[in-house]
Amino acid sequence: GVYQVGEVFNGDYGYVGNYQNYIDALLNYPLYYQIKNQFGGHSSMYNFRSYYQNMDSHFKNQDV
């Protein structure tokens, strides 16, 4: 087979993570959007920490 990397332009981990059932790896656009909102606004770093910690439950393999 061919190793595939995909892009899903969406900020929702649940939506993006589901694509990992069909392709090998995904770019982490949900994290991109969170970082953009974090540093572009006046949000607490605790919100970022919570968002990052919840990432595990939406991707079957984060090591790719």
All heavy atoms as TSV, in Angstrom:
chain	resi	resn	atom	element	x	y	z
A	1	GLY	N	N	0.800	-1.181	0.000
A	1	GLY	CA	C	0.000	0.000	0.000
A	1	GLY	C	C	0.852	1.259	0.000
A	1	GLY	O	O	2.065	1.228	0.125
A	2	VAL	N	N	0.181	2.333	-0.121
A	2	VAL	CA	C	0.799	3.655	-0.147
A	2	VAL	C	C	0.444	4.389	1.139
A	2	VAL	O	O	-0.711	4.401	1.551
A	2	VAL	CB	C	0.294	4.463	-1.371
A	2	VAL	CG1	C	0.850	5.864	-1.352
A	2	VAL	CG2	C	0.664	3.756	-2.655
A	3	TYR	N	N	1.432	4.973	1.780
A	3	TYR	CA	C	1.202	5.769	2.984
A	3	TYR	C	C	0.535	7.079	2.584
A	3	TYR	O	O	1.036	7.809	1.732
A	3	TYR	CB	C	2.533	6.041	3.693
A	3	TYR	CG	C	2.392	6.780	4.985
A	3	TYR	CD1	C	1.979	6.125	6.130
A	3	TYR	CD2	C	2.663	8.136	5.068
A	3	TYR	CE1	C	1.847	6.798	7.325
A	3	TYR	CE2	C	2.533	8.821	6.259
A	3	TYR	CZ	C	2.125	8.141	7.381
A	3	TYR	OH	O	1.991	8.807	8.563
A	4	GLN	N	N	-0.612	7.375	3.187
A	4	GLN	CA	C	-1.386	8.559	2.826
A	4	GLN	C	C	-1.443	9.547	3.976
A	4	GLN	O	O	-1.649	9.162	5.120
A	4	GLN	CB	C	-2.817	8.166	2.469
A	4	GLN	CG	C	-2.932	7.219	1.324
A	4	GLN	CD	C	-4.363	6.748	1.144
A	4	GLN	OE1	O	-5.178	6.819	2.048
A	4	GLN	NE2	N	-4.674	6.258	-0.040
A	5	VAL	N	N	-1.281	10.820	3.668
A	5	VAL	CA	C	-1.442	11.904	4.628
A	5	VAL	C	C	-2.542	12.812	4.097
A	5	VAL	O	O	-2.508	13.215	2.934
A	5	VAL	CB	C	-0.137	12.708	4.814
A	5	VAL	CG1	C	-0.360	13.862	5.776
A	5	VAL	CG2	C	0.971	11.802	5.315
A	6	GLY	N	N	-3.515	13.122	4.948
A	6	GLY	CA	C	-4.638	13.929	4.497
A	6	GLY	C	C	-4.777	15.227	5.275
A	6	GLY	O	O	-4.204	15.399	6.350
A	7	GLU	N	N	-5.554	16.126	4.697
A	7	GLU	CA	C	-5.873	17.404	5.329
A	7	GLU	C	C	-7.390	17.514	5.430
A	7	GLU	O	O	-8.093	17.325	4.439
A	7	GLU	CB	C	-5.350	18.569	4.500
A	7	GLU	CG	C	-3.861	18.632	4.373
A	7	GLU	CD	C	-3.408	19.795	3.498
A	7	GLU	OE1	O	-4.226	20.355	2.759
A	7	GLU	OE2	O	-2.222	20.138	3.573
A	8	VAL	N	N	-7.873	17.805	6.617
A	8	VAL	CA	C	-9.298	18.042	6.825
A	8	VAL	C	C	-9.397	19.397	7.514
A	8	VAL	O	O	-9.047	19.536	8.680
A	8	VAL	CB	C	-9.940	16.941	7.691
A	8	VAL	CG1	C	-11.428	17.200	7.859
A	8	VAL	CG2	C	-9.695	15.570	7.084
A	9	PHE	N	N	-9.837	20.396	6.779
A	9	PHE	CA	C	-9.886	21.762	7.283
A	9	PHE	C	C	-11.111	21.956	8.169
A	9	PHE	O	O	-12.144	22.463	7.732
A	9	PHE	CB	C	-9.908	22.767	6.130
A	9	PHE	CG	C	-8.662	22.736	5.305
A	9	PHE	CD1	C	-8.640	22.114	4.080
A	9	PHE	CD2	C	-7.500	23.322	5.770
A	9	PHE	CE1	C	-7.489	22.076	3.313
A	9	PHE	CE2	C	-6.343	23.291	5.024
A	9	PHE	CZ	C	-6.336	22.667	3.789
A	10	ASN	N	N	-10.974	21.527	9.417
A	10	ASN	CA	C	-12.062	21.647	10.374
A	10	ASN	C	C	-11.441	21.748	11.756
A	10	ASN	O	O	-10.416	21.146	12.026
A	10	ASN	CB	C	-12.985	20.427	10.266
A	10	ASN	CG	C	-14.282	20.608	10.998
A	10	ASN	OD1	O	-14.306	20.721	12.212
A	10	ASN	ND2	N	-15.368	20.657	10.239
A	11	GLY	N	N	-12.075	22.461	12.656
A	11	GLY	CA	C	-11.542	22.647	13.997
A	11	GLY	C	C	-12.072	21.684	15.034
A	11	GLY	O	O	-11.750	21.790	16.210
A	12	ASP	N	N	-12.867	20.702	14.615
A	12	ASP	CA	C	-13.486	19.758	15.543
A	12	ASP	C	C	-12.742	18.428	15.509
A	12	ASP	O	O	-12.677	17.767	14.473
A	12	ASP	CB	C	-14.949	19.562	15.154
A	12	ASP	CG	C	-15.673	18.571	16.037
A	12	ASP	OD1	O	-15.243	18.366	17.184
A	12	ASP	OD2	O	-16.682	18.013	15.572
A	13	TYR	N	N	-12.168	18.029	16.651
A	13	TYR	CA	C	-11.430	16.772	16.725
A	13	TYR	C	C	-12.294	15.569	16.365
A	13	TYR	O	O	-11.840	14.637	15.723
A	13	TYR	CB	C	-10.860	16.550	18.127
A	13	TYR	CG	C	-9.574	17.261	18.384
A	13	TYR	CD1	C	-9.403	18.029	19.511
A	13	TYR	CD2	C	-8.513	17.142	17.507
A	13	TYR	CE1	C	-8.213	18.679	19.755
A	13	TYR	CE2	C	-7.315	17.786	17.739
A	13	TYR	CZ	C	-7.166	18.545	18.878
A	13	TYR	OH	O	-5.988	19.177	19.104
A	14	GLY	N	N	-13.547	15.567	16.789
A	14	GLY	CA	C	-14.431	14.452	16.492
A	14	GLY	C	C	-14.629	14.253	14.997
A	14	GLY	O	O	-14.643	13.132	14.497
A	15	TYR	N	N	-14.759	15.338	14.288
A	15	TYR	CA	C	-14.943	15.284	12.833
A	15	TYR	C	C	-13.661	14.863	12.127
A	15	TYR	O	O	-13.667	13.974	11.278
A	15	TYR	CB	C	-15.423	16.649	12.334
A	15	TYR	CG	C	-15.695	16.699	10.857
A	15	TYR	CD1	C	-16.874	16.205	10.337
A	15	TYR	CD2	C	-14.766	17.252	9.981
A	15	TYR	CE1	C	-17.126	16.240	8.970
A	15	TYR	CE2	C	-15.009	17.294	8.623
A	15	TYR	CZ	C	-16.190	16.788	8.123
A	15	TYR	OH	O	-16.429	16.827	6.775
A	16	VAL	N	N	-12.550	15.473	12.496
A	16	VAL	CA	C	-11.269	15.205	11.833
A	16	VAL	C	C	-10.749	13.815	12.186
A	16	VAL	O	O	-10.261	13.085	11.330
A	16	VAL	CB	C	-10.230	16.285	12.199
A	16	VAL	CG1	C	-8.862	15.949	11.639
A	16	VAL	CG2	C	-10.685	17.644	11.699
A	17	GLY	N	N	-10.867	13.426	13.441
A	17	GLY	CA	C	-10.357	12.133	13.886
A	17	GLY	C	C	-10.996	10.957	13.176
A	17	GLY	O	O	-10.357	9.919	12.967
A	18	ASN	N	N	-12.242	11.094	12.778
A	18	ASN	CA	C	-12.933	10.019	12.075
A	18	ASN	C	C	-12.266	9.692	10.744
A	18	ASN	O	O	-12.310	8.543	10.289
A	18	ASN	CB	C	-14.400	10.394	11.858
A	18	ASN	CG	C	-15.186	9.253	11.294
A	18	ASN	OD1	O	-15.081	8.117	11.750
A	18	ASN	ND2	N	-15.991	9.540	10.289
A	19	TYR	N	N	-11.618	10.642	10.125
A	19	TYR	CA	C	-10.945	10.398	8.845
A	19	TYR	C	C	-9.743	9.477	8.998
A	19	TYR	O	O	-9.275	8.902	8.023
A	19	TYR	CB	C	-10.505	11.721	8.205
A	19	TYR	CG	C	-11.618	12.408	7.460
A	19	TYR	CD1	C	-12.482	13.276	8.116
A	19	TYR	CD2	C	-11.818	12.177	6.106
A	19	TYR	CE1	C	-13.511	13.896	7.451
A	19	TYR	CE2	C	-12.847	12.790	5.419
A	19	TYR	CZ	C	-13.690	13.654	6.098
A	19	TYR	OH	O	-14.712	14.257	5.435
A	20	GLN	N	N	-9.232	9.314	10.197
A	20	GLN	CA	C	-8.090	8.429	10.394
A	20	GLN	C	C	-8.497	6.964	10.227
A	20	GLN	O	O	-7.644	6.093	10.138
A	20	GLN	CB	C	-7.464	8.658	11.772
A	20	GLN	CG	C	-6.020	8.240	11.837
A	20	GLN	CD	C	-5.362	8.614	13.140
A	20	GLN	OE1	O	-6.012	8.745	14.160
A	20	GLN	NE2	N	-4.066	8.776	13.095
A	21	ASN	N	N	-9.792	6.692	10.137
A	21	ASN	CA	C	-10.253	5.341	9.827
A	21	ASN	C	C	-10.065	5.008	8.353
A	21	ASN	O	O	-10.145	3.844	7.967
A	21	ASN	CB	C	-11.733	5.191	10.190
A	21	ASN	CG	C	-11.969	5.304	11.667
A	21	ASN	OD1	O	-11.185	4.810	12.467
A	21	ASN	ND2	N	-13.034	5.973	12.050
A	22	TYR	N	N	-9.823	6.014	7.515
A	22	TYR	CA	C	-9.743	5.815	6.073
A	22	TYR	C	C	-8.373	6.121	5.483
A	22	TYR	O	O	-8.044	5.618	4.407
A	22	TYR	CB	C	-10.791	6.684	5.365
A	22	TYR	CG	C	-12.175	6.453	5.915
A	22	TYR	CD1	C	-12.763	7.387	6.764
A	22	TYR	CD2	C	-12.874	5.299	5.625
A	22	TYR	CE1	C	-14.026	7.171	7.293
A	22	TYR	CE2	C	-14.135	5.070	6.155
A	22	TYR	CZ	C	-14.707	6.011	6.985
A	22	TYR	OH	O	-15.942	5.787	7.510
A	23	ILE	N	N	-7.592	6.969	6.137
A	23	ILE	CA	C	-6.243	7.285	5.663
A	23	ILE	C	C	-5.264	7.128	6.817
A	23	ILE	O	O	-5.657	7.063	7.981
A	23	ILE	CB	C	-6.157	8.700	5.053
A	23	ILE	CG1	C	-6.567	9.766	6.058
A	23	ILE	CG2	C	-7.002	8.810	3.812
A	23	ILE	CD1	C	-6.439	11.177	5.527
A	24	ASP	N	N	-3.983	7.080	6.518
A	24	ASP	CA	C	-2.975	6.764	7.525
A	24	ASP	C	C	-2.709	7.886	8.520
A	24	ASP	O	O	-2.526	7.633	9.706
A	24	ASP	CB	C	-1.655	6.397	6.841
A	24	ASP	CG	C	-1.806	5.157	5.978
A	24	ASP	OD1	O	-2.422	4.186	6.447
A	24	ASP	OD2	O	-1.326	5.176	4.830
A	25	ALA	N	N	-2.646	9.111	8.045
A	25	ALA	CA	C	-2.276	10.226	8.931
A	25	ALA	C	C	-3.010	11.490	8.513
A	25	ALA	O	O	-3.410	11.645	7.368
A	25	ALA	CB	C	-0.771	10.461	8.877
A	26	LEU	N	N	-3.159	12.397	9.476
A	26	LEU	CA	C	-3.837	13.674	9.245
A	26	LEU	C	C	-3.012	14.807	9.822
A	26	LEU	O	O	-2.354	14.642	10.849
A	26	LEU	CB	C	-5.199	13.680	9.948
A	26	LEU	CG	C	-6.224	12.688	9.462
A	26	LEU	CD1	C	-7.342	12.555	10.475
A	26	LEU	CD2	C	-6.778	13.139	8.137
A	27	LEU	N	N	-3.077	15.948	9.184
A	27	LEU	CA	C	-2.503	17.145	9.778
A	27	LEU	C	C	-3.451	17.610	10.881
A	27	LEU	O	O	-4.669	17.471	10.772
A	27	LEU	CB	C	-2.317	18.228	8.723
A	27	LEU	CG	C	-1.370	17.864	7.588
A	27	LEU	CD1	C	-1.306	18.989	6.575
A	27	LEU	CD2	C	0.013	17.540	8.108
A	28	ASN	N	N	-2.896	18.147	11.932
A	28	ASN	CA	C	-3.695	18.485	13.115
A	28	ASN	C	C	-4.274	19.898	12.997
A	28	ASN	O	O	-3.873	20.805	13.721
A	28	ASN	CB	C	-2.828	18.346	14.365
A	28	ASN	CG	C	-3.657	18.281	15.621
A	28	ASN	OD1	O	-4.813	18.686	15.649
A	28	ASN	ND2	N	-3.062	17.776	16.676
A	29	TYR	N	N	-5.231	20.069	12.107
A	29	TYR	CA	C	-5.860	21.373	11.947
A	29	TYR	C	C	-6.698	21.797	13.156
A	29	TYR	O	O	-6.763	22.990	13.443
A	29	TYR	CB	C	-6.676	21.446	10.665
A	29	TYR	CG	C	-5.813	21.735	9.470
A	29	TYR	CD1	C	-5.488	20.753	8.562
A	29	TYR	CD2	C	-5.289	23.002	9.272
A	29	TYR	CE1	C	-4.676	21.015	7.484
A	29	TYR	CE2	C	-4.473	23.281	8.196
A	29	TYR	CZ	C	-4.172	22.281	7.299
A	29	TYR	OH	O	-3.365	22.553	6.242
A	30	PRO	N	N	-7.324	20.871	13.881
A	30	PRO	CA	C	-8.017	21.329	15.086
A	30	PRO	C	C	-7.071	22.034	16.075
A	30	PRO	O	O	-7.425	23.042	16.670
A	30	PRO	CB	C	-8.585	20.050	15.681
A	30	PRO	CG	C	-8.806	19.172	14.506
A	30	PRO	CD	C	-7.634	19.473	13.598
A	31	LEU	N	N	-5.854	21.527	16.200
A	31	LEU	CA	C	-4.886	22.174	17.079
A	31	LEU	C	C	-4.447	23.523	16.505
A	31	LEU	O	O	-4.266	24.490	17.243
A	31	LEU	CB	C	-3.675	21.269	17.298
A	31	LEU	CG	C	-2.653	21.765	18.314
A	31	LEU	CD1	C	-3.293	21.927	19.693
A	31	LEU	CD2	C	-1.493	20.803	18.394
A	32	TYR	N	N	-4.295	23.598	15.206
A	32	TYR	CA	C	-3.954	24.866	14.549
A	32	TYR	C	C	-4.992	25.941	14.882
A	32	TYR	O	O	-4.649	27.057	15.258
A	32	TYR	CB	C	-3.853	24.671	13.036
A	32	TYR	CG	C	-3.953	25.965	12.267
A	32	TYR	CD1	C	-2.878	26.845	12.207
A	32	TYR	CD2	C	-5.136	26.319	11.623
A	32	TYR	CE1	C	-2.973	28.040	11.508
A	32	TYR	CE2	C	-5.239	27.504	10.925
A	32	TYR	CZ	C	-4.161	28.364	10.874
A	32	TYR	OH	O	-4.268	29.547	10.195
A	33	TYR	N	N	-6.260	25.594	14.719
A	33	TYR	CA	C	-7.329	26.565	14.991
A	33	TYR	C	C	-7.349	26.973	16.460
A	33	TYR	O	O	-7.592	28.132	16.796
A	33	TYR	CB	C	-8.685	26.011	14.577
A	33	TYR	CG	C	-8.877	25.926	13.101
A	33	TYR	CD1	C	-9.088	24.712	12.468
A	33	TYR	CD2	C	-8.838	27.071	12.302
A	33	TYR	CE1	C	-9.265	24.634	11.101
A	33	TYR	CE2	C	-9.008	26.998	10.932
A	33	TYR	CZ	C	-9.226	25.773	10.342
A	33	TYR	OH	O	-9.386	25.708	8.986
A	34	GLN	N	N	-7.081	26.012	17.352
A	34	GLN	CA	C	-7.062	26.324	18.782
A	34	GLN	C	C	-5.914	27.270	19.118
A	34	GLN	O	O	-6.082	28.223	19.876
A	34	GLN	CB	C	-6.961	25.039	19.600
A	34	GLN	CG	C	-6.939	25.262	21.081
A	34	GLN	CD	C	-8.213	25.878	21.622
A	34	GLN	OE1	O	-9.280	25.733	21.051
A	34	GLN	NE2	N	-8.119	26.581	22.716
A	35	ILE	N	N	-4.735	27.026	18.563
A	35	ILE	CA	C	-3.583	27.903	18.809
A	35	ILE	C	C	-3.848	29.291	18.243
A	35	ILE	O	O	-3.539	30.301	18.878
A	35	ILE	CB	C	-2.303	27.288	18.216
A	35	ILE	CG1	C	-1.892	26.063	19.025
A	35	ILE	CG2	C	-1.172	28.298	18.173
A	35	ILE	CD1	C	-0.766	25.266	18.417
A	36	LYS	N	N	-4.417	29.340	17.056
A	36	LYS	CA	C	-4.754	30.624	16.436
A	36	LYS	C	C	-5.719	31.421	17.314
A	36	LYS	O	O	-5.524	32.612	17.553
A	36	LYS	CB	C	-5.371	30.373	15.068
A	36	LYS	CG	C	-5.720	31.607	14.300
A	36	LYS	CD	C	-6.298	31.229	12.952
A	36	LYS	CE	C	-6.887	32.451	12.282
A	36	LYS	NZ	N	-7.587	32.103	11.051
A	37	ASN	N	N	-6.740	30.765	17.827
A	37	ASN	CA	C	-7.697	31.427	18.712
A	37	ASN	C	C	-7.068	31.790	20.049
A	37	ASN	O	O	-7.382	32.824	20.640
A	37	ASN	CB	C	-8.922	30.546	18.947
A	37	ASN	CG	C	-9.754	30.382	17.708
A	37	ASN	OD1	O	-9.710	31.215	16.814
A	37	ASN	ND2	N	-10.504	29.295	17.634
A	38	GLN	N	N	-6.178	30.935	20.529
A	38	GLN	CA	C	-5.544	31.155	21.832
A	38	GLN	C	C	-4.702	32.427	21.829
A	38	GLN	O	O	-4.826	33.260	22.713
A	38	GLN	CB	C	-4.663	29.949	22.176
A	38	GLN	CG	C	-4.019	30.028	23.525
A	38	GLN	CD	C	-5.042	29.924	24.635
A	38	GLN	OE1	O	-5.938	29.113	24.576
A	38	GLN	NE2	N	-4.915	30.753	25.632
A	39	PHE	N	N	-3.854	32.560	20.844
A	39	PHE	CA	C	-2.937	33.690	20.827
A	39	PHE	C	C	-3.501	34.906	20.111
A	39	PHE	O	O	-2.978	36.003	20.239
A	39	PHE	CB	C	-1.599	33.275	20.218
A	39	PHE	CG	C	-0.865	32.276	21.081
A	39	PHE	CD1	C	-0.812	30.950	20.728
A	39	PHE	CD2	C	-0.271	32.678	22.259
A	39	PHE	CE1	C	-0.155	30.030	21.528
A	39	PHE	CE2	C	0.379	31.770	23.070
A	39	PHE	CZ	C	0.441	30.439	22.703
A	40	GLY	N	N	-4.574	34.711	19.356
A	40	GLY	CA	C	-5.217	35.831	18.685
A	40	GLY	C	C	-6.279	36.496	19.537
A	40	GLY	O	O	-6.742	37.587	19.238
A	41	GLY	N	N	-6.654	35.839	20.623
A	41	GLY	CA	C	-7.688	36.370	21.507
A	41	GLY	C	C	-7.166	36.502	22.921
A	41	GLY	O	O	-5.965	36.518	23.166
A	42	HIS	N	N	-8.063	36.566	23.829
A	42	HIS	CA	C	-7.691	36.720	25.244
A	42	HIS	C	C	-8.187	35.520	26.034
A	42	HIS	O	O	-8.854	35.654	27.047
A	42	HIS	CB	C	-8.289	38.006	25.803
A	42	HIS	CG	C	-7.805	39.233	25.105
A	42	HIS	ND1	N	-6.520	39.688	25.228
A	42	HIS	CD2	C	-8.413	40.078	24.255
A	42	HIS	CE1	C	-6.365	40.769	24.494
A	42	HIS	NE2	N	-7.515	41.029	23.880
A	43	SER	N	N	-7.825	34.351	25.557
A	43	SER	CA	C	-8.273	33.112	26.176
A	43	SER	C	C	-7.229	32.617	27.175
A	43	SER	O	O	-6.040	32.869	27.038
A	43	SER	CB	C	-8.502	32.060	25.091
A	43	SER	OG	O	-9.055	30.907	25.632
A	44	SER	N	N	-7.695	31.872	28.154
A	44	SER	CA	C	-6.814	31.332	29.182
A	44	SER	C	C	-6.035	30.134	28.648
A	44	SER	O	O	-6.541	29.349	27.844
A	44	SER	CB	C	-7.655	30.892	30.383
A	44	SER	OG	O	-6.880	30.146	31.286
A	45	MET	N	N	-4.816	29.956	29.098
A	45	MET	CA	C	-4.015	28.802	28.713
A	45	MET	C	C	-4.605	27.516	29.288
A	45	MET	O	O	-4.331	26.424	28.795
A	45	MET	CB	C	-2.565	28.969	29.170
A	45	MET	CG	C	-1.778	29.968	28.341
A	45	MET	SD	S	-1.709	29.565	26.580
A	45	MET	CE	C	-0.553	28.218	26.593
A	46	TYR	N	N	-5.427	27.614	30.319
A	46	TYR	CA	C	-6.105	26.431	30.860
A	46	TYR	C	C	-7.070	25.857	29.818
A	46	TYR	O	O	-7.240	24.647	29.739
A	46	TYR	CB	C	-6.847	26.759	32.151
A	46	TYR	CG	C	-5.915	27.062	33.290
A	46	TYR	CD1	C	-5.783	28.349	33.791
A	46	TYR	CD2	C	-5.147	26.052	33.872
A	46	TYR	CE1	C	-4.919	28.630	34.827
A	46	TYR	CE2	C	-4.273	26.325	34.909
A	46	TYR	CZ	C	-4.165	27.614	35.390
A	46	TYR	OH	O	-3.304	27.883	36.418
A	47	ASN	N	N	-7.688	26.707	29.028
A	47	ASN	CA	C	-8.560	26.221	27.954
A	47	ASN	C	C	-7.757	25.436	26.931
A	47	ASN	O	O	-8.203	24.400	26.446
A	47	ASN	CB	C	-9.263	27.390	27.259
A	47	ASN	CG	C	-10.234	28.089	28.148
A	47	ASN	OD1	O	-10.684	27.545	29.140
A	47	ASN	ND2	N	-10.553	29.319	27.802
A	48	PHE	N	N	-6.577	25.931	26.606
A	48	PHE	CA	C	-5.718	25.232	25.652
A	48	PHE	C	C	-5.297	23.880	26.206
A	48	PHE	O	O	-5.307	22.869	25.495
A	48	PHE	CB	C	-4.489	26.079	25.325
A	48	PHE	CG	C	-3.539	25.398	24.399
A	48	PHE	CD1	C	-3.803	25.336	23.044
A	48	PHE	CD2	C	-2.382	24.803	24.878
A	48	PHE	CE1	C	-2.930	24.684	22.180
A	48	PHE	CE2	C	-1.513	24.162	24.026
A	48	PHE	CZ	C	-1.782	24.105	22.680
A	49	ARG	N	N	-4.928	23.836	27.465
A	49	ARG	CA	C	-4.506	22.574	28.090
A	49	ARG	C	C	-5.631	21.548	28.039
A	49	ARG	O	O	-5.411	20.389	27.680
A	49	ARG	CB	C	-4.072	22.809	29.530
A	49	ARG	CG	C	-3.607	21.524	30.218
A	49	ARG	CD	C	-3.190	21.748	31.619
A	49	ARG	NE	N	-4.350	22.156	32.411
A	49	ARG	CZ	C	-4.303	22.432	33.700
A	49	ARG	NH1	N	-3.158	22.400	34.339
A	49	ARG	NH2	N	-5.385	22.773	34.347
A	50	SER	N	N	-6.831	21.960	28.360
A	50	SER	CA	C	-7.974	21.043	28.320
A	50	SER	C	C	-8.222	20.540	26.905
A	50	SER	O	O	-8.482	19.353	26.697
A	50	SER	CB	C	-9.225	21.744	28.837
A	50	SER	OG	O	-9.067	22.126	30.162
A	51	TYR	N	N	-8.155	21.435	25.947
A	51	TYR	CA	C	-8.371	21.070	24.550
A	51	TYR	C	C	-7.319	20.059	24.099
A	51	TYR	O	O	-7.645	19.059	23.461
A	51	TYR	CB	C	-8.311	22.339	23.696
A	51	TYR	CG	C	-8.815	22.155	22.293
A	51	TYR	CD1	C	-10.170	22.185	22.009
A	51	TYR	CD2	C	-7.929	21.968	21.246
A	51	TYR	CE1	C	-10.638	22.030	20.714
A	51	TYR	CE2	C	-8.382	21.811	19.949
A	51	TYR	CZ	C	-9.741	21.836	19.696
A	51	TYR	OH	O	-10.192	21.676	18.415
A	52	TYR	N	N	-6.077	20.299	24.456
A	52	TYR	CA	C	-4.978	19.417	24.068
A	52	TYR	C	C	-5.116	18.040	24.719
A	52	TYR	O	O	-4.883	17.019	24.087
A	52	TYR	CB	C	-3.639	20.065	24.435
A	52	TYR	CG	C	-2.454	19.308	23.922
A	52	TYR	CD1	C	-2.069	19.411	22.593
A	52	TYR	CD2	C	-1.718	18.485	24.762
A	52	TYR	CE1	C	-0.980	18.708	22.108
A	52	TYR	CE2	C	-0.630	17.781	24.287
A	52	TYR	CZ	C	-0.264	17.896	22.966
A	52	TYR	OH	O	0.810	17.201	22.496
A	53	GLN	N	N	-5.501	18.004	25.983
A	53	GLN	CA	C	-5.642	16.736	26.691
A	53	GLN	C	C	-6.791	15.903	26.130
A	53	GLN	O	O	-6.732	14.672	26.155
A	53	GLN	CB	C	-5.847	16.981	28.182
A	53	GLN	CG	C	-4.597	17.481	28.869
A	53	GLN	CD	C	-4.836	17.906	30.306
A	53	GLN	OE1	O	-5.962	18.166	30.709
A	53	GLN	NE2	N	-3.770	17.968	31.074
A	54	ASN	N	N	-7.817	16.524	25.617
A	54	ASN	CA	C	-8.955	15.791	25.057
A	54	ASN	C	C	-8.677	15.240	23.666
A	54	ASN	O	O	-9.455	14.437	23.153
A	54	ASN	CB	C	-10.190	16.692	25.010
A	54	ASN	CG	C	-10.725	16.985	26.377
A	54	ASN	OD1	O	-10.596	16.170	27.284
A	54	ASN	ND2	N	-11.328	18.145	26.545
A	55	MET	N	N	-7.586	15.638	23.071
A	55	MET	CA	C	-7.233	15.194	21.733
A	55	MET	C	C	-7.074	13.674	21.677
A	55	MET	O	O	-7.437	13.045	20.677
A	55	MET	CB	C	-5.937	15.884	21.296
A	55	MET	CG	C	-5.477	15.565	19.920
A	55	MET	SD	S	-4.069	16.565	19.389
A	55	MET	CE	C	-2.907	16.382	20.714
A	56	ASP	N	N	-6.558	13.056	22.723
A	56	ASP	CA	C	-6.304	11.616	22.739
A	56	ASP	C	C	-7.543	10.786	22.422
A	56	ASP	O	O	-7.448	9.747	21.774
A	56	ASP	CB	C	-5.769	11.175	24.097
A	56	ASP	CG	C	-4.391	11.703	24.389
A	56	ASP	OD1	O	-3.695	12.087	23.437
A	56	ASP	OD2	O	-4.015	11.738	25.569
A	57	SER	N	N	-8.682	11.229	22.873
A	57	SER	CA	C	-9.886	10.422	22.721
A	57	SER	C	C	-10.450	10.444	21.300
A	57	SER	O	O	-11.333	9.651	20.982
A	57	SER	CB	C	-10.952	10.888	23.706
A	57	SER	OG	O	-11.339	12.222	23.426
A	58	HIS	N	N	-9.937	11.295	20.433
A	58	HIS	CA	C	-10.497	11.431	19.089
A	58	HIS	C	C	-9.633	10.843	17.978
A	58	HIS	O	O	-10.102	10.665	16.858
A	58	HIS	CB	C	-10.766	12.900	18.770
A	58	HIS	CG	C	-11.801	13.504	19.660
A	58	HIS	ND1	N	-13.129	13.192	19.566
A	58	HIS	CD2	C	-11.678	14.371	20.694
A	58	HIS	CE1	C	-13.796	13.865	20.492
A	58	HIS	NE2	N	-12.934	14.575	21.185
A	59	PHE	N	N	-8.369	10.544	18.274
A	59	PHE	CA	C	-7.477	9.984	17.258
A	59	PHE	C	C	-7.018	8.604	17.701
A	59	PHE	O	O	-6.585	8.422	18.835
A	59	PHE	CB	C	-6.258	10.877	17.037
A	59	PHE	CG	C	-6.591	12.178	16.378
A	59	PHE	CD1	C	-6.703	13.336	17.126
A	59	PHE	CD2	C	-6.828	12.243	15.014
A	59	PHE	CE1	C	-7.026	14.546	16.525
A	59	PHE	CE2	C	-7.160	13.449	14.403
A	59	PHE	CZ	C	-7.255	14.588	15.161
A	60	LYS	N	N	-7.074	7.642	16.793
A	60	LYS	CA	C	-6.681	6.283	17.169
A	60	LYS	C	C	-5.173	6.133	17.270
A	60	LYS	O	O	-4.678	5.277	17.977
A	60	LYS	CB	C	-7.266	5.262	16.201
A	60	LYS	CG	C	-6.732	5.336	14.790
A	60	LYS	CD	C	-7.375	4.283	13.909
A	60	LYS	CE	C	-6.764	4.332	12.519
A	60	LYS	NZ	N	-7.355	3.309	11.663
A	61	ASN	N	N	-4.409	6.969	16.550
A	61	ASN	CA	C	-2.950	6.884	16.607
A	61	ASN	C	C	-2.377	8.291	16.447
A	61	ASN	O	O	-2.387	8.845	15.356
A	61	ASN	CB	C	-2.428	5.963	15.510
A	61	ASN	CG	C	-0.936	5.749	15.597
A	61	ASN	OD1	O	-0.263	6.297	16.458
A	61	ASN	ND2	N	-0.401	4.938	14.705
A	62	GLN	N	N	-1.844	8.830	17.517
A	62	GLN	CA	C	-1.266	10.174	17.467
A	62	GLN	C	C	0.208	10.170	17.115
A	62	GLN	O	O	0.816	11.216	16.975
A	62	GLN	CB	C	-1.449	10.877	18.804
A	62	GLN	CG	C	-2.858	11.220	19.108
A	62	GLN	CD	C	-2.970	12.023	20.386
A	62	GLN	OE1	O	-1.986	12.228	21.091
A	62	GLN	NE2	N	-4.146	12.469	20.680
A	63	ASP	N	N	0.785	8.998	16.975
A	63	ASP	CA	C	2.216	8.896	16.715
A	63	ASP	C	C	2.580	9.064	15.241
A	63	ASP	O	O	3.741	9.180	14.908
A	63	ASP	CB	C	2.758	7.553	17.206
A	63	ASP	CG	C	2.630	7.412	18.706
A	63	ASP	OD1	O	2.669	8.458	19.401
A	63	ASP	OD2	O	2.480	6.279	19.183
A	64	VAL	N	N	1.593	9.036	14.357
A	64	VAL	CA	C	1.903	9.144	12.932
A	64	VAL	C	C	2.097	10.589	12.541
A	64	VAL	O	O	1.677	11.500	13.155
A	64	VAL	CB	C	0.811	8.504	12.046
A	64	VAL	CG1	C	0.859	7.010	12.242
A	64	VAL	CG2	C	-0.550	9.051	12.307
